[in-house]
């Protein structure tokens, strides 16, 4: 059986602002909500939990550093090998 959660429970699981969640949904970075009725919006709990697991896995990967060669001010100079 597929379990759904309403906004109150989603807020307890994912501590993000509603506007952040909606923006992430729009960009396809968060599970989409759907209407059960005209006045009841829910999320699929399994999709939300999978999203959380994916975020955990992504946080274990080291973040790439900035490409310092693209700096506009004080670009890094390469040293010629002699």
KESE-391968 format. One record per residue (C-alpha): chain; x, y, z. Coordinates in nm, 2 decimals. Layout:
BEGIN
[site 'A'; [X; Y; Z]]
...
This chain:
BEGIN
[site 'A'; [0.00; 0.00; 0.00]]
[site 'A'; [0.13; 0.34; -0.10]]
[site 'A'; [0.14; 0.59; 0.19]]
[site 'A'; [0.10; 0.96; 0.13]]
[site 'A'; [0.17; 1.26; 0.36]]
[site 'A'; [0.02; 1.60; 0.39]]
[site 'A'; [0.20; 1.93; 0.42]]
[site 'A'; [0.21; 1.91; 0.81]]
[site 'A'; [0.40; 1.58; 0.81]]
[site 'A'; [0.62; 1.68; 0.52]]
[site 'A'; [0.74; 1.98; 0.72]]
[site 'A'; [0.84; 1.75; 1.01]]
[site 'A'; [1.04; 1.53; 0.77]]
[site 'A'; [1.19; 1.80; 0.54]]
[site 'A'; [1.27; 2.12; 0.73]]
[site 'A'; [1.25; 2.35; 0.43]]
[site 'A'; [1.03; 2.64; 0.37]]
[site 'A'; [0.72; 2.59; 0.16]]
[site 'A'; [0.85; 2.83; -0.10]]
[site 'A'; [1.18; 2.64; -0.12]]
[site 'A'; [1.00; 2.31; -0.17]]
[site 'A'; [0.77; 2.45; -0.44]]
[site 'A'; [1.07; 2.60; -0.62]]
[site 'A'; [1.26; 2.27; -0.60]]
[site 'A'; [0.94; 2.09; -0.73]]
[site 'A'; [0.92; 2.33; -1.02]]
[site 'A'; [1.29; 2.26; -1.12]]
[site 'A'; [1.23; 1.89; -1.08]]
[site 'A'; [1.46; 1.86; -0.78]]
[site 'A'; [1.20; 1.74; -0.53]]
[site 'A'; [0.91; 1.49; -0.56]]
[site 'A'; [0.59; 1.65; -0.70]]
[site 'A'; [0.28; 1.69; -0.49]]
[site 'A'; [-0.05; 1.58; -0.62]]
[site 'A'; [-0.42; 1.65; -0.54]]
[site 'A'; [-0.62; 1.38; -0.37]]
[site 'A'; [-0.92; 1.61; -0.38]]
[site 'A'; [-0.97; 1.97; -0.48]]
[site 'A'; [-0.86; 2.08; -0.13]]
[site 'A'; [-0.61; 1.81; -0.03]]
[site 'A'; [-0.25; 1.81; -0.15]]
[site 'A'; [-0.02; 1.52; -0.07]]
[site 'A'; [0.32; 1.38; -0.14]]
[site 'A'; [0.42; 1.02; -0.19]]
[site 'A'; [0.61; 0.92; 0.13]]
[site 'A'; [0.83; 0.67; -0.06]]
[site 'A'; [0.94; 0.94; -0.31]]
[site 'A'; [1.02; 1.18; -0.03]]
[site 'A'; [1.22; 0.92; 0.16]]
[site 'A'; [1.41; 0.83; -0.16]]
[site 'A'; [1.49; 1.20; -0.22]]
[site 'A'; [1.63; 1.22; 0.14]]
[site 'A'; [1.85; 0.91; 0.08]]
[site 'A'; [1.98; 1.06; -0.25]]
[site 'A'; [2.06; 1.38; -0.07]]
[site 'A'; [2.25; 1.18; 0.20]]
[site 'A'; [2.45; 1.00; -0.07]]
[site 'A'; [2.53; 1.33; -0.25]]
[site 'A'; [2.65; 1.49; 0.07]]
[site 'A'; [2.90; 1.20; 0.12]]
[site 'A'; [3.07; 1.30; -0.21]]
[site 'A'; [3.32; 1.58; -0.18]]
[site 'A'; [3.20; 1.89; -0.34]]
[site 'A'; [3.42; 2.01; -0.63]]
[site 'A'; [3.62; 2.32; -0.57]]
[site 'A'; [3.57; 2.63; -0.78]]
[site 'A'; [3.75; 2.66; -1.11]]
[site 'A'; [4.00; 2.93; -1.02]]
[site 'A'; [4.10; 2.96; -1.38]]
[site 'A'; [3.77; 3.14; -1.45]]
[site 'A'; [3.83; 3.42; -1.21]]
[site 'A'; [3.78; 3.76; -1.35]]
[site 'A'; [4.00; 3.93; -1.09]]
[site 'A'; [4.34; 3.80; -1.00]]
[site 'A'; [4.34; 3.49; -1.23]]
[site 'A'; [4.57; 3.21; -1.12]]
[site 'A'; [4.88; 3.21; -1.34]]
[site 'A'; [5.02; 2.88; -1.45]]
[site 'A'; [5.39; 2.83; -1.38]]
[site 'A'; [5.59; 2.71; -1.68]]
[site 'A'; [5.80; 2.40; -1.61]]
[site 'A'; [6.17; 2.46; -1.68]]
